[in-house]
Amino acid sequence: MATDPSEYDKSMPAVAAYLVKVERAVDRTRASHGGRPYAEVRLALVEALQAEDAQRVVPQVVERFARQISETGDSVDG
């Protein structure tokens, strides 16, 4: 089943806007929770995604971001 290219073009602005929300949530979580325990980072990331209205992220992606943030010490708080 082929997809009409114009449908792809129509959906791209919404996809791009959604990805910006996800990026903001990840950046905010990295700044505030970098290097902290995984469970704490994951909870903060889920809350940040909800605040951005971007909570429909695949759970494995959330886990991977949380693990990466936890393993880096980029926290501004400490």
mmCIF file of the N, C-alpha and C atoms, coordinates in Angstrom:
data_MODEL
# 
_entry.id   MODEL 
# 
loop_
_atom_site.group_PDB 
_atom_site.id 
_atom_site.type_symbol 
_atom_site.label_atom_id 
_atom_site.label_alt_id 
_atom_site.label_comp_id 
_atom_site.label_asym_id 
_atom_site.label_entity_id 
_atom_site.label_seq_id 
_atom_site.pdbx_PDB_ins_code 
_atom_site.Cartn_x 
_atom_site.Cartn_y 
_atom_site.Cartn_z 
_atom_site.occupancy 
_atom_site.B_iso_or_equiv 
_atom_site.pdbx_formal_charge 
_atom_site.auth_seq_id 
_atom_site.auth_comp_id 
_atom_site.auth_asym_id 
_atom_site.auth_atom_id 
_atom_site.pdbx_PDB_model_num 
ATOM 1   N N  . MET A 1 1  ? 0.843  -1.174 0.000  1.00 0.00 ? 1  MET A N  1 
ATOM 2   C CA . MET A 1 1  ? 0.000  0.000  0.000  1.00 0.00 ? 1  MET A CA 1 
ATOM 3   C C  . MET A 1 1  ? 0.896  1.247  0.000  1.00 0.00 ? 1  MET A C  1 
ATOM 4   N N  . ALA A 1 2  ? 0.770  2.030  -1.013 1.00 0.00 ? 2  ALA A N  1 
ATOM 5   C CA . ALA A 1 2  ? 1.581  3.234  -1.151 1.00 0.00 ? 2  ALA A CA 1 
ATOM 6   C C  . ALA A 1 2  ? 0.912  4.404  -0.433 1.00 0.00 ? 2  ALA A C  1 
ATOM 7   N N  . THR A 1 3  ? 1.744  5.278  0.090  1.00 0.00 ? 3  THR A N  1 
ATOM 8   C CA . THR A 1 3  ? 1.250  6.472  0.756  1.00 0.00 ? 3  THR A CA 1 
ATOM 9   C C  . THR A 1 3  ? 1.418  7.658  -0.182 1.00 0.00 ? 3  THR A C  1 
ATOM 10  N N  . ASP A 1 4  ? 0.399  8.470  -0.238 1.00 0.00 ? 4  ASP A N  1 
ATOM 11  C CA . ASP A 1 4  ? 0.438  9.676  -1.061 1.00 0.00 ? 4  ASP A CA 1 
ATOM 12  C C  . ASP A 1 4  ? 1.479  10.636 -0.486 1.00 0.00 ? 4  ASP A C  1 
ATOM 13  N N  . PRO A 1 5  ? 2.459  11.043 -1.281 1.00 0.00 ? 5  PRO A N  1 
ATOM 14  C CA . PRO A 1 5  ? 3.495  11.972 -0.784 1.00 0.00 ? 5  PRO A CA 1 
ATOM 15  C C  . PRO A 1 5  ? 2.940  13.260 -0.199 1.00 0.00 ? 5  PRO A C  1 
ATOM 16  N N  . SER A 1 6  ? 1.806  13.712 -0.683 1.00 0.00 ? 6  SER A N  1 
ATOM 17  C CA . SER A 1 6  ? 1.248  14.953 -0.149 1.00 0.00 ? 6  SER A CA 1 
ATOM 18  C C  . SER A 1 6  ? 0.777  14.759 1.292  1.00 0.00 ? 6  SER A C  1 
ATOM 19  N N  . GLU A 1 7  ? 0.356  13.557 1.649  1.00 0.00 ? 7  GLU A N  1 
ATOM 20  C CA . GLU A 1 7  ? -0.032 13.271 3.025  1.00 0.00 ? 7  GLU A CA 1 
ATOM 21  C C  . GLU A 1 7  ? 1.186  13.373 3.942  1.00 0.00 ? 7  GLU A C  1 
ATOM 22  N N  . TYR A 1 8  ? 2.317  12.901 3.477  1.00 0.00 ? 8  TYR A N  1 
ATOM 23  C CA . TYR A 1 8  ? 3.566  13.004 4.217  1.00 0.00 ? 8  TYR A CA 1 
ATOM 24  C C  . TYR A 1 8  ? 3.918  14.473 4.441  1.00 0.00 ? 8  TYR A C  1 
ATOM 25  N N  . ASP A 1 9  ? 3.841  15.252 3.384  1.00 0.00 ? 9  ASP A N  1 
ATOM 26  C CA . ASP A 1 9  ? 4.164  16.681 3.482  1.00 0.00 ? 9  ASP A CA 1 
ATOM 27  C C  . ASP A 1 9  ? 3.229  17.411 4.443  1.00 0.00 ? 9  ASP A C  1 
ATOM 28  N N  . LYS A 1 10 ? 1.966  17.024 4.456  1.00 0.00 ? 10 LYS A N  1 
ATOM 29  C CA . LYS A 1 10 ? 0.996  17.654 5.347  1.00 0.00 ? 10 LYS A CA 1 
ATOM 30  C C  . LYS A 1 10 ? 1.272  17.326 6.808  1.00 0.00 ? 10 LYS A C  1 
ATOM 31  N N  . SER A 1 11 ? 1.767  16.126 7.082  1.00 0.00 ? 11 SER A N  1 
ATOM 32  C CA . SER A 1 11 ? 1.965  15.698 8.474  1.00 0.00 ? 11 SER A CA 1 
ATOM 33  C C  . SER A 1 11 ? 3.306  16.146 9.061  1.00 0.00 ? 11 SER A C  1 
ATOM 34  N N  . MET A 1 12 ? 4.256  16.503 8.237  1.00 0.00 ? 12 MET A N  1 
ATOM 35  C CA . MET A 1 12 ? 5.589  16.843 8.732  1.00 0.00 ? 12 MET A CA 1 
ATOM 36  C C  . MET A 1 12 ? 5.631  18.034 9.688  1.00 0.00 ? 12 MET A C  1 
ATOM 37  N N  . PRO A 1 13 ? 4.887  19.097 9.478  1.00 0.00 ? 13 PRO A N  1 
ATOM 38  C CA . PRO A 1 13 ? 4.924  20.198 10.458 1.00 0.00 ? 13 PRO A CA 1 
ATOM 39  C C  . PRO A 1 13 ? 4.471  19.745 11.854 1.00 0.00 ? 13 PRO A C  1 
ATOM 40  N N  . ALA A 1 14 ? 3.463  18.898 11.930 1.00 0.00 ? 14 ALA A N  1 
ATOM 41  C CA . ALA A 1 14 ? 2.992  18.400 13.232 1.00 0.00 ? 14 ALA A CA 1 
ATOM 42  C C  . ALA A 1 14 ? 4.040  17.497 13.871 1.00 0.00 ? 14 ALA A C  1 
ATOM 43  N N  . VAL A 1 15 ? 4.685  16.673 13.070 1.00 0.00 ? 15 VAL A N  1 
ATOM 44  C CA . VAL A 1 15 ? 5.737  15.795 13.584 1.00 0.00 ? 15 VAL A CA 1 
ATOM 45  C C  . VAL A 1 15 ? 6.908  16.631 14.094 1.00 0.00 ? 15 VAL A C  1 
ATOM 46  N N  . ALA A 1 16 ? 7.300  17.621 13.330 1.00 0.00 ? 16 ALA A N  1 
ATOM 47  C CA . ALA A 1 16 ? 8.415  18.486 13.733 1.00 0.00 ? 16 ALA A CA 1 
ATOM 48  C C  . ALA A 1 16 ? 8.095  19.223 15.034 1.00 0.00 ? 16 ALA A C  1 
ATOM 49  N N  . ALA A 1 17 ? 6.879  19.716 15.159 1.00 0.00 ? 17 ALA A N  1 
ATOM 50  C CA . ALA A 1 17 ? 6.475  20.426 16.381 1.00 0.00 ? 17 ALA A CA 1 
ATOM 51  C C  . ALA A 1 17 ? 6.490  19.484 17.583 1.00 0.00 ? 17 ALA A C  1 
ATOM 52  N N  . TYR A 1 18 ? 6.067  18.265 17.384 1.00 0.00 ? 18 TYR A N  1 
ATOM 53  C CA . TYR A 1 18 ? 6.061  17.271 18.458 1.00 0.00 ? 18 TYR A CA 1 
ATOM 54  C C  . TYR A 1 18 ? 7.495  16.953 18.899 1.00 0.00 ? 18 TYR A C  1 
ATOM 55  N N  . LEU A 1 19 ? 8.385  16.803 17.934 1.00 0.00 ? 19 LEU A N  1 
ATOM 56  C CA . LEU A 1 19 ? 9.781  16.511 18.261 1.00 0.00 ? 19 LEU A CA 1 
ATOM 57  C C  . LEU A 1 19 ? 10.439 17.666 19.017 1.00 0.00 ? 19 LEU A C  1 
ATOM 58  N N  . VAL A 1 20 ? 10.048 18.886 18.734 1.00 0.00 ? 20 VAL A N  1 
ATOM 59  C CA . VAL A 1 20 ? 10.565 20.040 19.476 1.00 0.00 ? 20 VAL A CA 1 
ATOM 60  C C  . VAL A 1 20 ? 10.134 19.938 20.939 1.00 0.00 ? 20 VAL A C  1 
ATOM 61  N N  . LYS A 1 21 ? 8.894  19.528 21.182 1.00 0.00 ? 21 LYS A N  1 
ATOM 62  C CA . LYS A 1 21 ? 8.409  19.355 22.552 1.00 0.00 ? 21 LYS A CA 1 
ATOM 63  C C  . LYS A 1 21 ? 9.204  18.278 23.281 1.00 0.00 ? 21 LYS A C  1 
ATOM 64  N N  . VAL A 1 22 ? 9.462  17.165 22.597 1.00 0.00 ? 22 VAL A N  1 
ATOM 65  C CA . VAL A 1 22 ? 10.240 16.080 23.205 1.00 0.00 ? 22 VAL A CA 1 
ATOM 66  C C  . VAL A 1 22 ? 11.640 16.574 23.522 1.00 0.00 ? 22 VAL A C  1 
ATOM 67  N N  . GLU A 1 23 ? 12.248 17.287 22.590 1.00 0.00 ? 23 GLU A N  1 
ATOM 68  C CA . GLU A 1 23 ? 13.599 17.807 22.797 1.00 0.00 ? 23 GLU A CA 1 
ATOM 69  C C  . GLU A 1 23 ? 13.658 18.756 23.995 1.00 0.00 ? 23 GLU A C  1 
ATOM 70  N N  . ARG A 1 24 ? 12.657 19.623 24.134 1.00 0.00 ? 24 ARG A N  1 
ATOM 71  C CA . ARG A 1 24 ? 12.621 20.543 25.279 1.00 0.00 ? 24 ARG A CA 1 
ATOM 72  C C  . ARG A 1 24 ? 12.529 19.768 26.586 1.00 0.00 ? 24 ARG A C  1 
ATOM 73  N N  . ALA A 1 25 ? 11.700 18.740 26.609 1.00 0.00 ? 25 ALA A N  1 
ATOM 74  C CA . ALA A 1 25 ? 11.544 17.936 27.825 1.00 0.00 ? 25 ALA A CA 1 
ATOM 75  C C  . ALA A 1 25 ? 12.849 17.225 28.174 1.00 0.00 ? 25 ALA A C  1 
ATOM 76  N N  . VAL A 1 26 ? 13.508 16.666 27.177 1.00 0.00 ? 26 VAL A N  1 
ATOM 77  C CA . VAL A 1 26 ? 14.778 15.963 27.410 1.00 0.00 ? 26 VAL A CA 1 
ATOM 78  C C  . VAL A 1 26 ? 15.843 16.957 27.874 1.00 0.00 ? 26 VAL A C  1 
ATOM 79  N N  . ASP A 1 27 ? 15.932 18.095 27.218 1.00 0.00 ? 27 ASP A N  1 
ATOM 80  C CA . ASP A 1 27 ? 16.930 19.100 27.598 1.00 0.00 ? 27 ASP A CA 1 
ATOM 81  C C  . ASP A 1 27 ? 16.706 19.594 29.025 1.00 0.00 ? 27 ASP A C  1 
ATOM 82  N N  . ARG A 1 28 ? 15.458 19.851 29.365 1.00 0.00 ? 28 ARG A N  1 
ATOM 83  C CA . ARG A 1 28 ? 15.139 20.324 30.714 1.00 0.00 ? 28 ARG A CA 1 
ATOM 84  C C  . ARG A 1 28 ? 15.501 19.267 31.752 1.00 0.00 ? 28 ARG A C  1 
ATOM 85  N N  . THR A 1 29 ? 15.189 18.017 31.450 1.00 0.00 ? 29 THR A N  1 
ATOM 86  C CA . THR A 1 29 ? 15.501 16.933 32.385 1.00 0.00 ? 29 THR A CA 1 
ATOM 87  C C  . THR A 1 29 ? 17.009 16.745 32.505 1.00 0.00 ? 29 THR A C  1 
ATOM 88  N N  . ARG A 1 30 ? 17.711 16.846 31.399 1.00 0.00 ? 30 ARG A N  1 
ATOM 89  C CA . ARG A 1 30 ? 19.176 16.709 31.426 1.00 0.00 ? 30 ARG A CA 1 
ATOM 90  C C  . ARG A 1 30 ? 19.797 17.815 32.281 1.00 0.00 ? 30 ARG A C  1 
ATOM 91  N N  . ALA A 1 31 ? 19.289 19.025 32.137 1.00 0.00 ? 31 ALA A N  1 
ATOM 92  C CA . ALA A 1 31 ? 19.839 20.152 32.892 1.00 0.00 ? 31 ALA A CA 1 
ATOM 93  C C  . ALA A 1 31 ? 19.580 20.022 34.387 1.00 0.00 ? 31 ALA A C  1 
ATOM 94  N N  . SER A 1 32 ? 18.431 19.489 34.758 1.00 0.00 ? 32 SER A N  1 
ATOM 95  C CA . SER A 1 32 ? 18.080 19.430 36.179 1.00 0.00 ? 32 SER A CA 1 
ATOM 96  C C  . SER A 1 32 ? 18.428 18.111 36.849 1.00 0.00 ? 32 SER A C  1 
ATOM 97  N N  . HIS A 1 33 ? 18.586 17.029 36.073 1.00 0.00 ? 33 HIS A N  1 
ATOM 98  C CA . HIS A 1 33 ? 18.752 15.712 36.687 1.00 0.00 ? 33 HIS A CA 1 
ATOM 99  C C  . HIS A 1 33 ? 19.937 14.911 36.149 1.00 0.00 ? 33 HIS A C  1 
ATOM 100 N N  . GLY A 1 34 ? 20.792 15.526 35.344 1.00 0.00 ? 34 GLY A N  1 
ATOM 101 C CA . GLY A 1 34 ? 21.940 14.801 34.804 1.00 0.00 ? 34 GLY A CA 1 
ATOM 102 C C  . GLY A 1 34 ? 22.790 14.188 35.903 1.00 0.00 ? 34 GLY A C  1 
ATOM 103 N N  . GLY A 1 35 ? 23.081 12.903 35.778 1.00 0.00 ? 35 GLY A N  1 
ATOM 104 C CA . GLY A 1 35 ? 23.929 12.209 36.745 1.00 0.00 ? 35 GLY A CA 1 
ATOM 105 C C  . GLY A 1 35 ? 23.187 11.655 37.947 1.00 0.00 ? 35 GLY A C  1 
ATOM 106 N N  . ARG A 1 36 ? 21.907 11.927 38.062 1.00 0.00 ? 36 ARG A N  1 
ATOM 107 C CA . ARG A 1 36 ? 21.132 11.421 39.200 1.00 0.00 ? 36 ARG A CA 1 
ATOM 108 C C  . ARG A 1 36 ? 20.691 9.982  38.928 1.00 0.00 ? 36 ARG A C  1 
ATOM 109 N N  . PRO A 1 37 ? 20.180 9.295  39.932 1.00 0.00 ? 37 PRO A N  1 
ATOM 110 C CA . PRO A 1 37 ? 19.753 7.895  39.753 1.00 0.00 ? 37 PRO A CA 1 
ATOM 111 C C  . PRO A 1 37 ? 18.695 7.743  38.655 1.00 0.00 ? 37 PRO A C  1 
ATOM 112 N N  . TYR A 1 38 ? 18.772 6.626  37.951 1.00 0.00 ? 38 TYR A N  1 
ATOM 113 C CA . TYR A 1 38 ? 17.902 6.360  36.812 1.00 0.00 ? 38 TYR A CA 1 
ATOM 114 C C  . TYR A 1 38 ? 16.422 6.545  37.148 1.00 0.00 ? 38 TYR A C  1 
ATOM 115 N N  . ALA A 1 39 ? 15.958 5.974  38.244 1.00 0.00 ? 39 ALA A N  1 
ATOM 116 C CA . ALA A 1 39 ? 14.530 6.042  38.590 1.00 0.00 ? 39 ALA A CA 1 
ATOM 117 C C  . ALA A 1 39 ? 14.080 7.496  38.764 1.00 0.00 ? 39 ALA A C  1 
ATOM 118 N N  . GLU A 1 40 ? 14.916 8.297  39.367 1.00 0.00 ? 40 GLU A N  1 
ATOM 119 C CA . GLU A 1 40 ? 14.596 9.716  39.570 1.00 0.00 ? 40 GLU A CA 1 
ATOM 120 C C  . GLU A 1 40 ? 14.560 10.456 38.234 1.00 0.00 ? 40 GLU A C  1 
ATOM 121 N N  . VAL A 1 41 ? 15.521 10.159 37.378 1.00 0.00 ? 41 VAL A N  1 
ATOM 122 C CA . VAL A 1 41 ? 15.593 10.796 36.063 1.00 0.00 ? 41 VAL A CA 1 
ATOM 123 C C  . VAL A 1 41 ? 14.386 10.399 35.222 1.00 0.00 ? 41 VAL A C  1 
ATOM 124 N N  . ARG A 1 42 ? 14.045 9.121  35.239 1.00 0.00 ? 42 ARG A N  1 
ATOM 125 C CA . ARG A 1 42 ? 12.915 8.644  34.434 1.00 0.00 ? 42 ARG A CA 1 
ATOM 126 C C  . ARG A 1 42 ? 11.619 9.327  34.860 1.00 0.00 ? 42 ARG A C  1 
ATOM 127 N N  . LEU A 1 43 ? 11.395 9.430  36.150 1.00 0.00 ? 43 LEU A N  1 
ATOM 128 C CA . LEU A 1 43 ? 10.196 10.095 36.659 1.00 0.00 ? 43 LEU A CA 1 
ATOM 129 C C  . LEU A 1 43 ? 10.174 11.563 36.228 1.00 0.00 ? 43 LEU A C  1 
ATOM 130 N N  . ALA A 1 44 ? 11.308 12.242 36.364 1.00 0.00 ? 44 ALA A N  1 
ATOM 131 C CA . ALA A 1 44 ? 11.389 13.647 35.964 1.00 0.00 ? 44 ALA A CA 1 
ATOM 132 C C  . ALA A 1 44 ? 11.151 13.808 34.462 1.00 0.00 ? 44 ALA A C  1 
ATOM 133 N N  . LEU A 1 45 ? 11.670 12.883 33.682 1.00 0.00 ? 45 LEU A N  1 
ATOM 134 C CA . LEU A 1 45 ? 11.488 12.943 32.226 1.00 0.00 ? 45 LEU A CA 1 
ATOM 135 C C  . LEU A 1 45 ? 10.026 12.727 31.855 1.00 0.00 ? 45 LEU A C  1 
ATOM 136 N N  . VAL A 1 46 ? 9.392  11.764 32.476 1.00 0.00 ? 46 VAL A N  1 
ATOM 137 C CA . VAL A 1 46 ? 7.970  11.516 32.207 1.00 0.00 ? 46 VAL A CA 1 
ATOM 138 C C  . VAL A 1 46 ? 7.153  12.759 32.555 1.00 0.00 ? 46 VAL A C  1 
ATOM 139 N N  . GLU A 1 47 ? 7.455  13.381 33.683 1.00 0.00 ? 47 GLU A N  1 
ATOM 140 C CA . GLU A 1 47 ? 6.745  14.598 34.085 1.00 0.00 ? 47 GLU A CA 1 
ATOM 141 C C  . GLU A 1 47 ? 7.002  15.747 33.097 1.00 0.00 ? 47 GLU A C  1 
ATOM 142 N N  . ALA A 1 48 ? 8.244  15.864 32.636 1.00 0.00 ? 48 ALA A N  1 
ATOM 143 C CA . ALA A 1 48 ? 8.575  16.918 31.672 1.00 0.00 ? 48 ALA A CA 1 
ATOM 144 C C  . ALA A 1 48 ? 7.861  16.684 30.343 1.00 0.00 ? 48 ALA A C  1 
ATOM 145 N N  . LEU A 1 49 ? 7.781  15.438 29.917 1.00 0.00 ? 49 LEU A N  1 
ATOM 146 C CA . LEU A 1 49 ? 7.062  15.119 28.679 1.00 0.00 ? 49 LEU A CA 1 
ATOM 147 C C  . LEU A 1 49 ? 5.579  15.440 28.818 1.00 0.00 ? 49 LEU A C  1 
ATOM 148 N N  . GLN A 1 50 ? 5.015  15.132 29.967 1.00 0.00 ? 50 GLN A N  1 
ATOM 149 C CA . GLN A 1 50 ? 3.609  15.458 30.206 1.00 0.00 ? 50 GLN A CA 1 
ATOM 150 C C  . GLN A 1 50 ? 3.392  16.972 30.195 1.00 0.00 ? 50 GLN A C  1 
ATOM 151 N N  . ALA A 1 51 ? 4.303  17.700 30.804 1.00 0.00 ? 51 ALA A N  1 
ATOM 152 C CA . ALA A 1 51 ? 4.192  19.162 30.840 1.00 0.00 ? 51 ALA A CA 1 
ATOM 153 C C  . ALA A 1 51 ? 4.256  19.760 29.434 1.00 0.00 ? 51 ALA A C  1 
ATOM 154 N N  . GLU A 1 52 ? 4.985  19.104 28.550 1.00 0.00 ? 52 GLU A N  1 
ATOM 155 C CA . GLU A 1 52 ? 5.101  19.569 27.158 1.00 0.00 ? 52 GLU A CA 1 
ATOM 156 C C  . GLU A 1 52 ? 3.974  19.019 26.278 1.00 0.00 ? 52 GLU A C  1 
ATOM 157 N N  . ASP A 1 53 ? 3.084  18.219 26.862 1.00 0.00 ? 53 ASP A N  1 
ATOM 158 C CA . ASP A 1 53 ? 2.031  17.535 26.105 1.00 0.00 ? 53 ASP A CA 1 
ATOM 159 C C  . ASP A 1 53 ? 2.653  16.651 25.024 1.00 0.00 ? 53 ASP A C  1 
ATOM 160 N N  . ALA A 1 54 ? 3.698  15.933 25.426 1.00 0.00 ? 54 ALA A N  1 
ATOM 161 C CA . ALA A 1 54 ? 4.418  15.049 24.509 1.00 0.00 ? 54 ALA A CA 1 
ATOM 162 C C  . ALA A 1 54 ? 4.608  13.677 25.135 1.00 0.00 ? 54 ALA A C  1 
ATOM 163 N N  . GLN A 1 55 ? 3.610  13.210 25.873 1.00 0.00 ? 55 GLN A N  1 
ATOM 164 C CA . GLN A 1 55 ? 3.762  11.972 26.621 1.00 0.00 ? 55 GLN A CA 1 
ATOM 165 C C  . GLN A 1 55 ? 3.645  10.706 25.772 1.00 0.00 ? 55 GLN A C  1 
ATOM 166 N N  . ARG A 1 56 ? 3.304  10.827 24.498 1.00 0.00 ? 56 ARG A N  1 
ATOM 167 C CA . ARG A 1 56 ? 3.167  9.635  23.662 1.00 0.00 ? 56 ARG A CA 1 
ATOM 168 C C  . ARG A 1 56 ? 4.507  9.235  23.043 1.00 0.00 ? 56 ARG A C  1 
ATOM 169 N N  . VAL A 1 57 ? 5.497  9.053  23.869 1.00 0.00 ? 57 VAL A N  1 
ATOM 170 C CA . VAL A 1 57 ? 6.813  8.613  23.420 1.00 0.00 ? 57 VAL A CA 1 
ATOM 171 C C  . VAL A 1 57 ? 6.924  7.133  23.751 1.00 0.00 ? 57 VAL A C  1 
ATOM 172 N N  . VAL A 1 58 ? 7.476  6.370  22.835 1.00 0.00 ? 58 VAL A N  1 
ATOM 173 C CA . VAL A 1 58 ? 7.636  4.939  23.033 1.00 0.00 ? 58 VAL A CA 1 
ATOM 174 C C  . VAL A 1 58 ? 8.403  4.702  24.345 1.00 0.00 ? 58 VAL A C  1 
ATOM 175 N N  . PRO A 1 59 ? 7.913  3.804  25.206 1.00 0.00 ? 59 PRO A N  1 
ATOM 176 C CA . PRO A 1 59 ? 8.560  3.577  26.501 1.00 0.00 ? 59 PRO A CA 1 
ATOM 177 C C  . PRO A 1 59 ? 10.058 3.272  26.407 1.00 0.00 ? 59 PRO A C  1 
ATOM 178 N N  . GLN A 1 60 ? 10.471 2.545  25.391 1.00 0.00 ? 60 GLN A N  1 
ATOM 179 C CA . GLN A 1 60 ? 11.892 2.229  25.242 1.00 0.00 ? 60 GLN A CA 1 
ATOM 180 C C  . GLN A 1 60 ? 12.717 3.483  24.969 1.00 0.00 ? 60 GLN A C  1 
ATOM 181 N N  . VAL A 1 61 ? 12.129 4.448  24.298 1.00 0.00 ? 61 VAL A N  1 
ATOM 182 C CA . VAL A 1 61 ? 12.825 5.710  24.015 1.00 0.00 ? 61 VAL A CA 1 
ATOM 183 C C  . VAL A 1 61 ? 12.970 6.512  25.307 1.00 0.00 ? 61 VAL A C  1 
ATOM 184 N N  . VAL A 1 62 ? 11.896 6.545  26.110 1.00 0.00 ? 62 VAL A N  1 
ATOM 185 C CA . VAL A 1 62 ? 11.954 7.228  27.402 1.00 0.00 ? 62 VAL A CA 1 
ATOM 186 C C  . VAL A 1 62 ? 13.044 6.589  28.261 1.00 0.00 ? 62 VAL A C  1 
ATOM 187 N N  . GLU A 1 63 ? 13.073 5.256  28.300 1.00 0.00 ? 63 GLU A N  1 
ATOM 188 C CA . GLU A 1 63 ? 14.082 4.542  29.098 1.00 0.00 ? 63 GLU A CA 1 
ATOM 189 C C  . GLU A 1 63 ? 15.490 4.856  28.619 1.00 0.00 ? 63 GLU A C  1 
ATOM 190 N N  . ARG A 1 64 ? 15.680 4.897  27.323 1.00 0.00 ? 64 ARG A N  1 
ATOM 191 C CA . ARG A 1 64 ? 17.020 5.177  26.794 1.00 0.00 ? 64 ARG A CA 1 
ATOM 192 C C  . ARG A 1 64 ? 17.467 6.601  27.126 1.00 0.00 ? 64 ARG A C  1 
ATOM 193 N N  . PHE A 1 65 ? 16.575 7.574  26.931 1.00 0.00 ? 65 PHE A N  1 
ATOM 194 C CA . PHE A 1 65 ? 16.903 8.958  27.297 1.00 0.00 ? 65 PHE A CA 1 
ATOM 195 C C  . PHE A 1 65 ? 17.210 9.045  28.790 1.00 0.00 ? 65 PHE A C  1 
ATOM 196 N N  . ALA A 1 66 ? 16.376 8.419  29.614 1.00 0.00 ? 66 ALA A N  1 
ATOM 197 C CA . ALA A 1 66 ? 16.577 8.471  31.066 1.00 0.00 ? 66 ALA A CA 1 
ATOM 198 C C  . ALA A 1 66 ? 17.920 7.853  31.446 1.00 0.00 ? 66 ALA A C  1 
ATOM 199 N N  . ARG A 1 67 ? 18.262 6.751  30.830 1.00 0.00 ? 67 ARG A N  1 
ATOM 200 C CA . ARG A 1 67 ? 19.541 6.095  31.133 1.00 0.00 ? 67 ARG A CA 1 
ATOM 201 C C  . ARG A 1 67 ? 20.707 6.996  30.735 1.00 0.00 ? 67 ARG A C  1 
ATOM 202 N N  . GLN A 1 68 ? 20.619 7.598  29.556 1.00 0.00 ? 68 GLN A N  1 
ATOM 203 C CA . GLN A 1 68 ? 21.691 8.489  29.093 1.00 0.00 ? 68 GLN A CA 1 
ATOM 204 C C  . GLN A 1 68 ? 21.838 9.695  30.010 1.00 0.00 ? 68 GLN A C  1 
ATOM 205 N N  . ILE A 1 69 ? 20.724 10.274 30.421 1.00 0.00 ? 69 ILE A N  1 
ATOM 206 C CA . ILE A 1 69 ? 20.764 11.436 31.304 1.00 0.00 ? 69 ILE A CA 1 
ATOM 207 C C  . ILE A 1 69 ? 21.342 11.037 32.659 1.00 0.00 ? 69 ILE A C  1 
ATOM 208 N N  . SER A 1 70 ? 20.961 9.881  33.146 1.00 0.00 ? 70 SER A N  1 
ATOM 209 C CA . SER A 1 70 ? 21.454 9.398  34.433 1.00 0.00 ? 70 SER A CA 1 
ATOM 210 C C  . SER A 1 70 ? 22.961 9.143  34.403 1.00 0.00 ? 70 SER A C  1 
ATOM 211 N N  . GLU A 1 71 ? 23.442 8.675  33.277 1.00 0.00 ? 71 GLU A N  1 
ATOM 212 C CA . GLU A 1 71 ? 24.864 8.325  33.167 1.00 0.00 ? 71 GLU A CA 1 
ATOM 213 C C  . GLU A 1 71 ? 25.773 9.516  32.926 1.00 0.00 ? 71 GLU A C  1 
ATOM 214 N N  . THR A 1 72 ? 25.184 10.680 32.599 1.00 0.00 ? 72 THR A N  1 
ATOM 215 C CA . THR A 1 72 ? 26.004 11.872 32.386 1.00 0.00 ? 72 THR A CA 1 
ATOM 216 C C  . THR A 1 72 ? 25.875 12.803 33.582 1.00 0.00 ? 72 THR A C  1 
ATOM 217 N N  . GLY A 1 73 ? 26.865 13.556 33.830 1.00 0.00 ? 73 GLY A N  1 
ATOM 218 C CA . GLY A 1 73 ? 26.841 14.472 34.969 1.00 0.00 ? 73 GLY A CA 1 
ATOM 219 C C  . GLY A 1 73 ? 26.589 15.898 34.549 1.00 0.00 ? 73 GLY A C  1 
ATOM 220 N N  . ASP A 1 74 ? 25.645 16.102 33.617 1.00 0.00 ? 74 ASP A N  1 
ATOM 221 C CA . ASP A 1 74 ? 25.399 17.440 33.090 1.00 0.00 ? 74 ASP A CA 1 
ATOM 222 C C  . ASP A 1 74 ? 24.412 18.264 33.917 1.00 0.00 ? 74 ASP A C  1 
ATOM 223 N N  . SER A 1 75 ? 24.103 17.832 35.114 1.00 0.00 ? 75 SER A N  1 
ATOM 224 C CA . SER A 1 75 ? 23.114 18.534 35.924 1.00 0.00 ? 75 SER A CA 1 
ATOM 225 C C  . SER A 1 75 ? 23.621 19.908 36.315 1.00 0.00 ? 75 SER A C  1 
ATOM 226 N N  . VAL A 1 76 ? 22.770 20.904 36.226 1.00 0.00 ? 76 VAL A N  1 
ATOM 227 C CA . VAL A 1 76 ? 23.120 22.258 36.651 1.00 0.00 ? 76 VAL A CA 1 
ATOM 228 C C  . VAL A 1 76 ? 23.037 22.339 38.163 1.00 0.00 ? 76 VAL A C  1 
ATOM 229 N N  . ASP A 1 77 ? 22.172 21.504 38.739 1.00 0.00 ? 77 ASP A N  1 
ATOM 230 C CA . ASP A 1 77 ? 21.946 21.524 40.192 1.00 0.00 ? 77 ASP A CA 1 
ATOM 231 C C  . ASP A 1 77 ? 23.062 20.849 40.967 1.00 0.00 ? 77 ASP A C  1 
ATOM 232 N N  . GLY A 1 78 ? 23.809 20.008 40.329 1.00 0.00 ? 78 GLY A N  1 
ATOM 233 C CA . GLY A 1 78 ? 24.821 19.398 41.148 1.00 0.00 ? 78 GLY A CA 1 
ATOM 234 C C  . GLY A 1 78 ? 25.452 18.237 40.551 1.00 0.00 ? 78 GLY A C  1 
# 
